[in-house]
Amino acid sequence: MKKLSAVQRKQQKVVLDIADKLEEQARTEIPGMVQCWFSMEYHLFPSSLLLRFQFENEQALTAAKPNLLKWQKSLSAAMMKKGVVLKQMRNHLVFTLEGPED
């Protein structure tokens, strides 16, 4: 794997901090939420950022769907506080059953 530049490490730290905070909050507020994970291409950051909230089963995922917009707004607000603007907040957080290895 290619070594990350100083800017890329800073981007990664910002995303990790926010993902950890959102994951902690979501685990307490959303039943059946397993973990939060993300992917991004550093040269296309922030447009390539995609956070995923993984759920344990279809019922938990279906029950959580009405709250998706709330979590998308939370991600956008948290990124804005760190100086990162997500132009299309709905494109950066999804609910899924898939894990990082899938």
C-alpha positions as CSV (number, residue, x, y, z in Angstrom):
1,M,0.0,0.0,0.0
2,K,1.2,3.5,-0.9
3,K,2.3,5.7,2.0
4,L,-0.1,8.5,2.8
5,S,1.0,12.1,2.5
6,A,0.7,14.5,5.4
7,V,-2.5,16.0,3.9
8,Q,-4.0,12.5,3.4
9,R,-3.2,11.5,7.0
10,K,-5.0,14.7,8.2
11,Q,-8.0,13.8,6.0
12,Q,-8.0,10.2,7.4
13,K,-7.8,11.5,11.0
14,V,-10.7,13.8,10.5
15,V,-12.9,11.0,9.0
16,L,-11.8,8.5,11.6
17,D,-12.7,10.9,14.5
18,I,-16.1,11.7,13.0
19,A,-16.9,8.0,12.1
20,D,-16.0,6.9,15.7
21,K,-18.2,9.6,17.2
22,L,-21.1,8.8,14.9
23,E,-20.7,5.1,15.5
24,E,-20.7,5.5,19.2
25,Q,-23.8,7.6,19.1
26,A,-25.6,5.4,16.6
27,R,-25.0,2.2,18.6
28,T,-26.9,3.7,21.5
29,E,-29.7,5.2,19.5
30,I,-30.3,2.7,16.7
31,P,-31.2,-0.9,17.7
32,G,-29.3,-3.5,15.6
33,M,-26.6,-1.2,14.4
34,V,-23.3,-3.2,14.3
35,Q,-20.6,-0.9,13.1
36,C,-19.7,2.2,11.1
37,W,-17.1,1.9,8.3
38,F,-16.0,4.1,5.5
39,S,-14.2,4.2,2.2
40,M,-12.7,7.1,0.3
41,E,-10.2,7.9,-2.4
42,Y,-7.9,10.5,-1.1
43,H,-7.3,12.2,-4.4
44,L,-11.1,12.7,-4.7
45,F,-11.8,13.7,-1.1
46,P,-14.4,14.8,0.1
47,S,-16.6,13.8,-2.8
48,S,-15.5,10.1,-2.6
49,L,-16.2,9.7,1.1
50,L,-18.8,7.1,1.9
51,L,-19.7,6.1,5.5
52,R,-21.7,2.9,5.9
53,F,-23.8,2.0,9.0
54,Q,-23.9,-1.8,9.0
55,F,-26.9,-3.5,10.5
56,E,-27.2,-7.1,11.9
57,N,-30.4,-8.0,10.0
58,E,-33.0,-6.8,7.5
59,Q,-35.5,-5.9,10.2
60,A,-33.1,-3.6,12.0
61,L,-32.2,-2.0,8.7
62,T,-35.8,-1.5,7.7
63,A,-36.6,0.0,11.1
64,A,-33.7,2.4,10.9
65,K,-34.3,3.7,7.3
66,P,-36.7,6.6,8.4
67,N,-33.8,8.0,10.4
68,L,-31.2,8.0,7.5
69,L,-31.6,11.7,6.7
70,K,-31.0,12.6,10.3
71,W,-27.6,10.7,10.3
72,Q,-26.7,12.2,6.9
73,K,-27.2,15.6,8.3
74,S,-25.2,14.7,11.4
75,L,-22.3,13.6,9.2
76,S,-22.5,16.8,7.1
77,A,-22.6,19.0,10.2
78,A,-19.7,17.2,11.8
79,M,-17.6,17.5,8.7
80,M,-18.5,21.1,8.4
81,K,-17.2,21.7,11.9
82,K,-13.8,20.3,10.8
83,G,-13.8,22.5,7.7
84,V,-14.9,19.9,5.1
85,V,-17.9,20.7,3.0
86,L,-20.0,17.8,1.7
87,K,-21.9,19.3,-1.2
88,Q,-24.3,16.4,-1.5
89,M,-24.8,15.1,2.0
90,R,-27.1,12.3,0.9
91,N,-24.3,10.7,-1.1
92,H,-22.0,10.2,1.8
93,L,-23.8,8.0,4.3
94,V,-25.8,4.8,3.7
95,F,-27.4,2.1,5.8
96,T,-26.4,-1.5,4.7
97,L,-26.2,-5.1,5.7
98,E,-22.7,-5.5,4.1
99,G,-19.6,-5.4,6.1
100,P,-16.1,-4.1,5.1
101,E,-15.1,-7.6,3.9
102,D,-18.1,-8.2,1.7
